[in-house]
Amino acid sequence: MSMKPLSREEIIQVIEGKGNVSRVPVLMHCWVGPGTFQGETRAKVAELLDSYPMDAQIISLKMPEVYTAPADDPNYRWSYRDPRFDLSNAAHDNSGVILDWDEEMDLLLDNFPDPEYPGLIPECEPADGRYRVAHWWNFYFERFWGIRSMDEALMDFYLNPEAVHTLFRKYTDFYIRVITRAKEEMNIDAIYTSDDLGTQHSTFFSPKIFDEFFYPYYKQVIDHIHSLGMHIWLHTCGNIEAFMPRFVELGIDVIHPIQKYTMDEKKIADAYGDKICIWAGFDMQQIIPYGTPEDVRREVRFLMDTYRRPEGRFMLTLGNGATPDMPAASLEALLDEAFTYGQNQ
């Protein structure tokens, strides 16, 4: 298939609810790459991705890691020290840095990474007329439990609220400077980040906790993004229905993925589809690994029939990163159906 990517202006039109363009925007390449696969499948995936356009440029910022620092700045990491134990034997959600806030808060803050780090802005493709997005993983909740551990982080909202606010204030100052640099140095159109706030059945914590600990800091960052003339995209997995009114009120422009089997897509579309751009994520838990190519096509049509509306506010991608068990035939069906059924009259 020979097809050009949509323009920056067309993506802005869709996101801002100013009308559909020639087809539904499709951004698959950011969630699937040939390197995930082996042998003939790798070659086929590479061929497929080369055959279809990616309707935005997504550029990953060099944000700090928890323990590993770059050679040119040993302090550019979220932790103020090396791990206390072998991380290869630790659960991902139980490998935090902080054990005791009273003893360690000052050390953490005094060794906080510098947002002026020169390597933050990567070498990247020049602007080519597509919509341009700066990206990093782990916003507030994901970053918080990554340095505290999941169990301790969830208890801190009740047992150590001042420590949470102190840390979130520090993150906010860091993010605001990073966002400013990204705009000034790359002339981007959006910030795209992640905060998985939901489980398969509900949110990790109540709306009351969100309002107290997250809403004020989200708002400061989002307001700053908007003040620079940019959009904010948020990836948040799980059932986040309880937070959707707050996301709309905060001014989040694009939400991903509205995870299948955790929420009723039609209910979400009816309630919020005219208020926020839904970057629908194709199911990676059941349909891709276990379904047939025709099942894939059927689901693409369902998503488009559910979310597409005359004013726009709908884009399509995968719900999460592709895994090695993704059949090339399913990816082919997904891309073909997205670009054919996605044509707007």
C-alpha positions as CSV (number, residue, x, y, z in Angstrom):
1,M,0.0,0.0,0.0
2,S,1.3,3.4,-1.0
3,M,0.0,6.0,1.4
4,K,1.4,9.2,2.9
5,P,1.3,10.0,6.6
6,L,-1.3,12.6,7.7
7,S,0.0,16.1,8.2
8,R,0.6,17.9,11.5
9,E,-2.4,20.1,10.8
10,E,-4.6,17.1,10.2
11,I,-3.7,15.5,13.5
12,I,-4.3,18.7,15.4
13,Q,-7.7,18.9,13.8
14,V,-8.6,15.4,14.9
15,I,-7.3,15.8,18.5
16,E,-9.0,19.1,19.0
17,G,-12.4,17.8,17.8
18,K,-12.5,20.1,14.8
19,G,-13.5,17.4,12.3
20,N,-12.4,14.2,10.7
21,V,-9.7,14.1,8.0
22,S,-9.3,11.7,5.1
23,R,-8.9,8.7,7.4
24,V,-8.5,7.7,11.0
25,P,-5.0,8.5,12.2
26,V,-3.0,5.3,12.8
27,L,0.1,5.1,15.0
28,M,1.2,1.5,15.2
29,H,5.0,1.8,14.9
30,C,5.5,3.2,18.4
31,W,4.1,-0.1,19.9
32,V,5.6,-2.7,17.6
33,G,9.0,-3.1,16.0
34,P,10.8,-5.9,14.1
35,G,13.3,-6.3,17.0
36,T,10.7,-8.0,19.1
37,F,10.5,-11.0,16.6
38,Q,12.8,-13.6,15.2
39,G,13.5,-15.1,11.8
40,E,10.9,-14.9,9.1
41,T,8.5,-13.1,11.4
42,R,11.0,-10.3,12.0
43,A,11.4,-9.8,8.3
44,K,7.7,-9.8,7.6
45,V,7.0,-7.3,10.4
46,A,9.7,-5.0,9.1
47,E,8.2,-5.2,5.6
48,L,4.7,-4.5,6.9
49,L,5.8,-1.5,9.0
50,D,7.7,-0.1,5.9
51,S,4.5,-0.4,3.9
52,Y,2.3,1.7,6.1
53,P,2.8,5.3,7.4
54,M,3.2,6.4,11.0
55,D,1.0,9.5,11.5
56,A,3.3,11.2,14.0
57,Q,7.0,11.4,15.0
58,I,7.4,10.2,18.5
59,I,10.7,11.1,20.1
60,S,11.8,9.5,23.4
61,L,13.5,11.8,25.8
62,K,16.5,10.5,27.8
63,M,14.9,10.6,31.2
64,P,16.7,9.3,34.3
65,E,16.6,5.6,35.1
66,V,16.2,4.5,38.7
67,Y,19.7,3.2,39.4
68,T,21.7,3.4,36.1
69,A,23.3,6.7,35.3
70,P,25.0,7.8,32.0
71,A,28.7,7.9,31.9
72,D,28.8,11.7,31.5
73,D,26.7,12.4,34.6
74,P,26.7,9.8,37.4
75,N,24.1,11.7,39.3
76,Y,21.5,11.7,36.5
77,R,19.3,9.0,38.0
78,W,16.3,8.8,40.3
79,S,18.1,7.0,43.1
80,Y,20.8,8.6,45.3
81,R,22.6,5.2,45.7
82,D,23.1,1.8,44.2
83,P,20.5,-1.0,44.9
84,R,20.7,-2.7,48.3
85,F,20.2,-6.1,46.8
86,D,20.4,-8.1,43.5
87,L,17.6,-6.7,41.3
88,S,17.6,-9.8,39.2
89,N,16.0,-11.6,42.1
90,A,13.5,-8.9,43.0
91,A,9.9,-8.4,41.8
92,H,9.6,-5.4,39.6
93,D,7.1,-3.7,42.0
94,N,9.2,-4.4,45.1
95,S,12.6,-3.0,44.2
96,G,12.3,0.5,45.6
97,V,15.0,2.8,46.7
98,I,13.4,4.4,49.8
99,L,13.0,2.3,52.9
100,D,12.5,5.1,55.5
101,W,11.4,8.6,54.6
102,D,12.7,10.2,57.8
103,E,16.2,9.0,57.1
104,E,16.3,9.2,53.3
105,M,14.1,12.1,52.0
106,D,16.9,14.7,52.3
107,L,19.4,12.4,50.6
108,L,16.9,11.8,47.7
109,L,16.2,15.5,47.2
110,D,19.8,16.6,47.5
111,N,20.8,14.1,44.8
112,F,17.9,14.7,42.5
113,P,18.7,14.5,38.8
114,D,19.3,17.8,36.9
115,P,16.7,18.6,34.2
116,E,19.5,20.6,32.4
117,Y,21.3,17.3,31.6
118,P,22.5,17.8,28.0
119,G,21.7,14.3,27.0
120,L,18.0,14.7,27.8
121,I,17.3,15.8,24.2
122,P,18.2,13.0,21.8
123,E,19.4,13.2,18.3
124,C,16.3,12.7,16.2
125,E,14.8,13.0,12.8
126,P,14.2,16.6,11.7
127,A,10.7,17.8,11.4
128,D,9.1,16.4,8.3
129,G,5.6,17.9,8.3
130,R,4.2,15.3,10.7
131,Y,2.8,16.0,14.2
132,R,5.8,15.8,16.6
133,V,5.6,14.2,20.1
134,A,8.1,14.1,22.9
135,H,7.7,11.0,25.1
136,W,8.8,9.5,28.4
137,W,7.5,6.6,30.5
138,N,6.4,6.9,34.2
139,F,4.7,10.1,35.2
140,Y,3.7,10.3,38.9
141,F,2.3,7.0,40.3
142,E,4.6,4.8,38.2
143,R,7.6,6.9,39.1
144,F,6.6,7.0,42.8
145,W,6.2,3.2,43.3
146,G,9.3,2.6,41.2
147,I,11.4,4.3,43.9
148,R,9.3,3.3,46.9
149,S,7.8,-0.2,45.9
150,M,4.1,-0.7,45.2
151,D,3.0,-1.7,48.7
152,E,4.8,1.1,50.5
153,A,3.6,3.7,48.0
154,L,0.0,2.8,48.4
155,M,0.3,3.0,52.2
156,D,2.2,6.3,52.0
157,F,-1.0,8.1,50.9
158,Y,-2.3,7.4,54.4
159,L,0.8,7.1,56.6
160,N,3.2,9.6,55.0
161,P,1.2,12.1,53.0
162,E,3.7,15.0,53.5
163,A,6.5,12.9,52.0
164,V,4.3,12.1,48.9
165,H,3.6,15.8,48.4
166,T,7.2,16.8,48.8
167,L,8.3,14.2,46.3
168,F,5.5,15.1,43.8
169,R,6.4,18.8,44.1
170,K,10.0,17.9,43.1
171,Y,8.8,15.8,40.2
172,T,6.6,18.7,39.0
173,D,9.4,21.2,39.0
174,F,11.6,18.6,37.1
175,Y,8.9,17.8,34.5
176,I,8.1,21.5,33.9
177,R,11.7,22.2,33.0
178,V,12.0,19.1,30.8
179,I,8.8,20.0,28.9
180,T,10.1,23.6,28.4
181,R,13.4,22.3,27.0
182,A,11.6,19.8,24.7
183,K,9.5,22.6,23.3
184,E,12.4,25.0,22.9
185,E,14.9,22.5,21.5
186,M,12.7,20.3,19.3
187,N,9.6,22.4,18.6
188,I,7.3,19.6,19.4
189,D,3.5,19.5,19.4
190,A,2.7,17.3,22.4
191,I,4.0,15.6,25.5
192,Y,3.2,11.9,25.8
193,T,3.7,10.1,29.1
194,S,2.4,7.2,31.1
195,D,0.8,6.5,34.5
196,D,-0.9,3.1,34.8
197,L,-3.6,3.9,37.4
198,G,-5.9,0.9,36.9
199,T,-6.1,-2.8,37.5
200,Q,-8.2,-5.2,35.4
201,H,-11.3,-4.3,37.6
202,S,-10.8,-0.9,39.1
203,T,-8.4,1.9,40.0
204,F,-5.4,1.4,42.3
205,F,-6.8,4.0,44.7
206,S,-9.9,6.0,45.2
207,P,-10.9,9.3,43.4
208,K,-10.4,11.0,46.8
209,I,-6.7,9.9,46.8
210,F,-6.3,11.1,43.2
211,D,-7.8,14.5,44.0
212,E,-5.5,15.0,47.0
213,F,-2.2,13.7,45.7
214,F,-2.3,13.7,41.9
215,Y,-4.8,16.3,40.6
216,P,-2.9,19.4,41.8
217,Y,0.4,18.3,40.2
218,Y,-1.1,16.9,37.1
219,K,-2.9,20.3,36.7
220,Q,0.3,22.3,37.0
221,V,2.1,20.2,34.4
222,I,-0.9,20.1,32.0
223,D,-1.5,23.8,32.3
224,H,2.2,24.4,31.5
225,I,2.0,22.1,28.5
226,H,-1.0,24.0,27.2
227,S,0.6,27.4,27.9
228,L,3.3,26.4,25.4
229,G,0.7,25.6,22.8
230,M,1.1,21.8,23.1
231,H,-1.2,18.8,23.8
232,I,-0.8,16.2,26.6
233,W,-1.2,12.5,25.8
234,L,-1.6,10.0,28.6
235,H,-1.2,6.3,28.5
236,T,-3.0,4.7,31.5
237,C,-3.8,1.0,31.5
238,G,-6.5,-0.8,33.4
239,N,-10.0,0.2,34.4
240,I,-9.7,4.0,34.9
241,E,-13.4,4.8,34.3
242,A,-13.6,6.5,37.8
243,F,-10.9,9.0,36.8
244,M,-12.2,9.8,33.3
245,P,-14.2,12.9,34.5
246,R,-11.0,14.2,36.1
247,F,-9.0,13.6,33.0
248,V,-11.4,15.7,31.0
249,E,-11.5,18.4,33.6
250,L,-7.7,18.5,33.8
251,G,-7.6,19.1,30.0
252,I,-5.9,15.9,29.0
253,D,-6.1,15.9,25.2
254,V,-5.4,12.3,24.3
255,I,-6.1,9.2,26.4
256,H,-4.8,5.7,25.6
257,P,-5.8,2.8,25.5
258,I,-9.3,2.4,27.0
259,Q,-8.2,-1.2,27.7
260,K,-10.5,-3.9,26.5
261,Y,-12.1,-6.2,29.0
262,T,-11.6,-3.7,31.8
263,M,-14.3,-1.1,30.6
264,D,-17.3,-0.9,28.4
265,E,-16.0,0.8,25.3
266,K,-19.4,2.0,24.1
267,K,-20.2,3.5,27.5
268,I,-16.8,5.4,27.6
269,A,-17.3,6.6,24.0
270,D,-20.8,7.8,24.7
271,A,-19.8,9.6,27.8
272,Y,-16.4,11.1,26.8
273,G,-15.8,10.7,23.1
274,D,-16.8,14.3,22.4
275,K,-14.6,15.6,25.2
276,I,-11.3,13.9,24.9
277,C,-9.4,12.3,21.9
278,I,-9.5,8.5,22.4
279,W,-6.3,6.9,21.1
280,A,-7.9,3.4,21.1
281,G,-5.6,0.5,21.9
282,F,-6.2,-2.8,20.1
283,D,-6.3,-5.6,22.6
284,M,-3.0,-7.4,23.2
285,Q,-4.2,-9.8,25.9
286,Q,-6.6,-12.0,24.0
287,I,-7.4,-11.1,20.4
288,I,-3.9,-10.8,19.1
289,P,-2.4,-13.9,20.7
290,Y,-5.4,-16.2,20.4
291,G,-7.6,-14.7,17.6
292,T,-7.6,-15.2,13.9
293,P,-6.8,-12.5,11.3
294,E,-10.6,-12.3,10.7
295,D,-11.1,-11.8,14.5
296,V,-8.5,-8.9,14.2
297,R,-10.4,-7.3,11.3
298,R,-13.7,-7.6,13.2
299,E,-12.2,-5.9,16.2
300,V,-10.8,-3.0,14.2
301,R,-14.2,-2.4,12.7
302,F,-15.8,-2.6,16.2
303,L,-13.3,0.0,17.5
304,M,-13.9,2.3,14.6
305,D,-17.7,2.0,14.8
306,T,-17.6,2.6,18.5
307,Y,-15.2,5.6,18.7
308,R,-15.3,7.3,15.3
309,R,-17.4,10.5,15.3
310,P,-17.9,13.4,12.9
311,E,-15.8,15.8,15.0
312,G,-12.7,13.5,15.1
313,R,-11.2,12.8,18.5
314,F,-10.3,9.2,17.6
315,M,-7.0,7.6,16.7
316,L,-5.9,3.9,16.6
317,T,-2.9,2.0,17.8
318,L,-2.0,-1.2,19.8
319,G,-3.1,-1.3,23.5
320,N,0.4,-2.1,24.6
321,G,3.8,-3.2,23.3
322,A,3.8,-6.1,20.8
323,T,5.1,-9.4,22.2
324,P,6.9,-12.2,20.3
325,D,3.8,-14.3,20.1
326,M,2.0,-11.8,17.9
327,P,1.4,-13.5,14.5
328,A,2.6,-11.5,11.5
329,A,-0.7,-12.4,9.8
330,S,-2.6,-10.6,12.6
331,L,-0.4,-7.5,12.3
332,E,-1.1,-7.6,8.6
333,A,-4.8,-7.8,9.1
334,L,-4.7,-5.1,11.7
335,L,-2.9,-2.6,9.5
336,D,-4.9,-3.4,6.3
337,E,-8.2,-3.1,8.1
338,A,-7.2,0.1,9.9
339,F,-6.1,1.8,6.7
340,T,-9.1,0.6,4.6
341,Y,-12.0,0.6,7.0
342,G,-10.5,3.8,8.5
343,Q,-11.2,5.8,5.4
344,N,-13.6,8.7,6.1
345,Q,-16.1,9.7,3.4
